[in-house]
Amino acid sequence: MCGIVGYIGNKQAYPILIKGLRRLEYRGYDSAGIALIHDDKLNVYKAKGKVSDLVHFAEQQDIEGTIGIAHTRWATHGEPNQINAHPHFSQSEELALIHNGIIENYAVLKQGLIEHGFSFCSQTDTEVLVQLIEYVKKSNNVDLTTAVQLALNQCVGAYAIAVIEKGHPDVIVAARKGSPLVVGIGEDEYFLASDATPIIEYTDQVVYIGEEEVVTLKRGKQIKIKTIGNVEKTPEIKKLEMTLSQLEKGGYPHFMLKEIFEQPKTLSDSMRGRINIEENNITLAGFIDNKEKFLKAKRIIITACGTSWHAGLIGKYAIEEFARIPVEVEYSSEFRYRKPVINKDDIVIAISQSGETADTLAAIELAKSNGAFIFGICNVVGSSIPRNTYSGCYTHAGPEIGVASTKAFTAQVTVLTMLALIIGKEKGTISQEDYLKTVYELARIPEKINVILKQDAVIAEFSKTFTYAQNFIYLGRGYNYPVALEGALKLKEISYIHAEGYPAAEMKHGPIALISQEMPVVVIAPSAGMYEKVVSNIQEIKARKGKIISIVTEGDVVVRNLSDYSICIPDTVECLVPLLAAIPLQLLAYHIAVVKGCDVDQPRNLAKSVTVE
């Protein structure tokens, strides 16, 4: 949640900061603000709404300065408005601070500060933090870095912060715990951001700030990092594996559509170096390095949130079928707060696109404390989950800017499928024939997705029919039940139409009461799997005048004749159907949302990376 960007160097900061905010706007877009130091003045400008509203507000202001911090907000404490927008001033207006995260004990801290004569104008926990830093700084007569260290020792919660000080135009102090923060190192300049997207245009040299670390960026000086306990750390400079073109729309009207169409490439990238097409073989370094742990595992627990949880369900089906290991799939937000039974011979697989999901990180720590082996599946190199797991796999989907996840989902399913296959092969629980056939089919999924994408115009046209709908039902069986859940989620996220996914056979246990000619029903009905059973479910819907949109295998006649609209997908083995069936459901949700006039890349109330509870 929230986007942080900072700059100190020899260039004008404002255009760099604004461009950075635009790149980070997928992290939050309730309000935006900027703080700049110029001529010994600390100027703060804020606006409710998107970055464009901030730009409009700042047009007539003093935007000079070669040091600054900026923020785009996803509201937690306090409604979205100009007062609650970041940056926040300290009471003396000598400090300005931006913050991603939640200070959980802010109420206690605030009361103590009130007793010391401080007053507050916003509803945010962030204002409490900047006031606390000022109080610590003045009462202890220390510099800004030390004040930040001492203040953060009193805070409970998660944070990524950046602070600048009036009269000190040569330093930015930043810190993180539980929320991501990265420093870019340029020529006599530093960049600061929540993730690397605002930085790649200027440098590929970065330092990822660790847990409870405070970084001091001083003009003309080397980067300095200390913990909040004042232990000095050596910065580890890494090279960014990202290109600027990945962050542009490339001629598409929305990032979401671009990312849907990127899936043939992203899945090829996910498999590159891992599938040997000539030998039909899979190699995963994360498995090879920990082979014995996987082979001896009595149980696998998959923990994730949202779309990643749906990918985990598909992974459960594949691992249980091929490797014959029992798998549980847990919402991280529930897993971390109950008292789960975790054994030392369990493997916990944590899945997250961003690698920063707060609940999943907390679930990892819980599993670690119980002695389980932790394996991460993540898209963002250098993020918290790869750093906090013992081993894992990157999905290599590239930056995903659209808030509604598309290519990350199919990349996660691809990695989980490869993992299931390699475990099964090594355990001898999958036949050589089935293994070779599935690997062969998996390698050909990207070209089959290209076939589906050619139906985009057809899907766009009939999507116009369903903008009237207030409710949708999505049905699938077996591997396609999680796809139904994911399809329903995509529609909810970006079109604001209520939708629910169900196992097709469960329809008559309640949801069938909702079926009428006003209720569109999306049915995933490929030839692979329980085809006849799904046909029976469709007959039941048809008898009640439900509007049927079906996902069928090329050449199907029966379901197509029963459907009002149908989308064809190429034939493949049952476990790989989700990789194909997900594509038309993504396009369906996208086009319905576009026709309704919704902002598909930045849907209301949502942000890309959920770094707070």
C-alpha positions, 0 to 999 in steps of 0.5 A: 500500500502507498507509494514512496519516492525521494530524491537528492542530487544535482537535478531538480527534484520535482519532475523526478518525484512526480514521474516516480509517483505516476509509476507508483500510483498503482500502490495507492491513489486516494491522495498525493503530496510532495515536500521540497527544500528550497532557499531554506524553506520546507514546502509541502503541497498536497491534494486529494485524488490522483497524482494529476490533481497534485500536479494541478495544485502545485502548478502555481507553487514554488517547486524548486529544489534538488531534494524532496520526498513524495507520496501517493496514498492508500488510506488506512487511518483517516479518510482520503482528503488533503489534510490526511494526505502525506507528507505530514509536517511536525508541529514546528514545520521543521520536519516533513515525513511520508509513511507506508504502513501502520503504527499500531500503538499510535493512540498511546504515543499520541496521548503522550505527545498531547501531554507534552503540548503537541497538537494534531490536525489530521486523523493519521498515525503518520502525523503521530510519528513525525511529531514523535521524531521531532519530540525525540530530536529536540528533547535529546538534542540529537541529529535526525538519523538518531532521532528516527532510530530512537523514535522507531524503537517506541513504535509497534507496527509496520513502516517505510518512511522518509524524512527531510528537515528544514535547514538541512537540504543535504540529507534524507533519512529513511527506514523500513520494517514490514514495508518495502524500501529501495535506494537507487544509486546514481552519479552524485545522486540518490533515489528512494522508492517503495519499489524499483519502478521509479528508479530504473529510468535513472540507474540499475544500481540499488540497495534493498533496505532491510528490516528495522534498518535506517538509511541516511542519504547525504549529498556527496557522501556514501550511503550509510545504514544502521539498525534502529538498535544502532548496529552499522550495516554494510550496504549490498549493491545489486543490479536491477533486472528490469527495463523501462519498456516493461513499465510503459503501456506499449500502445495498449489503452490499459496496463491490464490489457497489456499484461493479459496479452503478455502472458504467452511471453511471461509463461515462456519466461517462467519456463525458460531454463527450467523446461528442456523441450527436447528432453521433456524434462524439468529442472528447478534449482529451488527443488534440487537444492532441497530435494530430500526435504520435499521427498520426505515431506509429510504435508505441504501447507500453501499460504497466500492471499487473494489471487495467489490463494487461487493459484495455491488451490490449483497447486494443491490439486497438482501436487496431490495428483502427481506427488501424492503429498497432502496439501492444505491451502490457507489464507495467510490472514487467517493462518497467522492468527489461529494456532495451526498445527505445524510440524518440522517435516512440513513444507510451507509454500508462501506465494506472493506477487509483490513479495511484500504481502504483510499477512503472508510474511507474518505466516512465514515467521509463524511457520519458521518459529515452528521449524517448518521448511519455507519455500517462496514463490514470488515475482519481485527479485529482492523483495521480503519473501525471497529474503525470508524464505529458505528457498524458492522460485521466482515467477519471472512475470515482469512488473505487473502494474495493473492492480488486478493480477493477471500474468502473475496468476498464470505464472504462479500456476505454471511454477506450481505445476512444474514443482508438482511434476518434478516432485512426482517424478522424483518420488515415482508417483507419476508415470513416465508417460503422464510426466512426459505428456504433461511437460510436453503440453506445458511447454506449448501453453504459450502458443495456445494462449496466443490462439485464445487472445485472437478472440479478444474482439469477439469477447469485447463485443458480447461483453457489452451485453452484460453491463446491466448485470448486478450479479454473476455466478462462475462455475467450475469443477476440479482444477477449474473450480479455483479458476471460477473463483479467480474469474469472479474475483477479477470481475468484482475487482474492476467492474464492481459487479458482485460475482461468486465462484462455486464448484459446479456441483454445489450449485443445487445446494443453494446458489441455484435459487438465484438463477433467472434470466437476469443472472449471467452464469459463466461455466468452465466446461472443457472436454478434459475433466468431468465434462458430462457432469458439467453438461448436466449442471448447464442443463439445470441452469438452462431450465431456469432461463439463466444466461450462459457464457461457456468456456469450451474446448475447440470442437465442442458442440454440445455445450456451445449449443446450450450456451448464449455465448461461448469462448473456445480454448485449445485442448490440453491435459486436465491440469493445464486447463486453468492456464488457458481458461483464465485468459478469456475470464480476464478478458471478459472482466476487462471488457465489461469494466471498460464498457462500464467506464471503470478505471480498470488499472486503478479500481476503487479502494484497491492497491497492488501491494497489501503491505498492511493488515 
